[in-house]
């Protein structure tokens, strides 16, 4: 899961202060979409770059690249004229009619459209199209009006559907599908009356998922320690506990308690081992002393039975 990323997103998006200051993120997000063809890589790139510039100019670019909505800005070009120039080397020249569309890319609802004609010249058809797309005027008043009209309809759409989004997000979270729940909630724009509710739910679900993940980690750490209440188990348990993030005070306390238990246990084992070693050394010393005593007795006994050499008396 993308928990760490989401925690960063939520902490920046969803403090109480940011609820009041909604200018940091676009009111509505349009995703630039280009139906790409493998035969026209240059044209695809030029058109995509132009669409990105358009949504950025009108404040509709996503603050996070991986947060998408069903609403798209796309374009379709029709050749009005194509010819090969008489130059050396020859070039391809095209006149294009480019129609821009703002709509719901998932259900096919069109909110607005407009048209612009552009020309381009290149070494081949791909480059000619790319040159034409680069000449699209992002300041075209008709394009601006189309974007404005589409934005208004999108806001109206969210006002009607946001309660359903929130309800579905809750249902998805219950089934453990947090990613889709986050995606739904992040789509609701700040101008929607349900925005604050959606953001509060988003925070709650991120914390809930994090708590579930942390609880699983804590259980795994306990199991590792229980299976091997020694330095090996302690190392494994500590490694697992280090992965816990954004934990609640209750879980933090439980993790700290386990760490204390591990520490105390290892300290007791160390103390016991020291005591055992001291006992071993004492026993060894006692055995050594007994051996010395035994050897002394033998020596004394032998000393009491000397061999006298008196034959010469």
LINTA-V260874 format. One record per pair of residues at least 12 apart in sequence whose C-alpha atoms are under 7 Angstrom apart, sorted by the first residue. I is the first residue (numbers start at 0). J is the second residue. Records with the same first field share a line. If there is no record, write none. Layout:
I = J ; J
This chain:
2 = 209
6 = 205
9 = 202
13 = 198
18 = 195
21 = 189
24 = 62
25 = 58 ; 59 ; 60
26 = 188 ; 189 ; 190
27 = 59 ; 150 ; 188
28 = 59 ; 60 ; 61 ; 68
29 = 54 ; 59 ; 60 ; 70 ; 71 ; 72
30 = 67 ; 68 ; 70 ; 71 ; 72
31 = 47 ; 50 ; 51 ; 71 ; 72 ; 73
32 = 71 ; 72 ; 73
33 = 47 ; 73
39 = 125
41 = 125 ; 126 ; 129
42 = 125 ; 126 ; 128 ; 129
45 = 129 ; 132 ; 133
46 = 132
49 = 133
53 = 137
66 = 182
68 = 186
69 = 103 ; 104 ; 105
70 = 102 ; 103 ; 104
71 = 101 ; 102 ; 103 ; 104
72 = 100 ; 101 ; 102
73 = 99 ; 100 ; 101
74 = 97 ; 98 ; 99 ; 100
75 = 97 ; 98 ; 99
76 = 95 ; 96 ; 97 ; 98
77 = 95 ; 96 ; 97
78 = 93 ; 94 ; 95 ; 96
79 = 94 ; 95 ; 96
80 = 93 ; 94
81 = 93 ; 94
90 = 120 ; 121 ; 122 ; 123
91 = 120 ; 121 ; 122 ; 123 ; 124 ; 127
92 = 119 ; 120 ; 121 ; 127
93 = 118 ; 119 ; 120 ; 127
94 = 117 ; 118 ; 119
95 = 116 ; 117 ; 118
96 = 114 ; 115 ; 116 ; 117
97 = 114 ; 115 ; 116
98 = 112 ; 113 ; 114 ; 115
99 = 112 ; 113 ; 114
100 = 112 ; 113
101 = 146 ; 149
110 = 149 ; 152
111 = 145 ; 148 ; 149
112 = 145
113 = 141 ; 142 ; 145
117 = 131 ; 134 ; 135
118 = 131
119 = 131
154 = 191
157 = 187 ; 191
158 = 191 ; 192
161 = 187 ; 193
164 = 183 ; 184
165 = 184 ; 197
168 = 180 ; 183 ; 184
181 = 201
184 = 197 ; 201
209 = 245
210 = 246 ; 247
213 = 243 ; 246
216 = 239 ; 240 ; 243
217 = 240 ; 254
220 = 236 ; 239 ; 240
221 = 236
223 = 235 ; 236
224 = 236
229 = 265
233 = 261
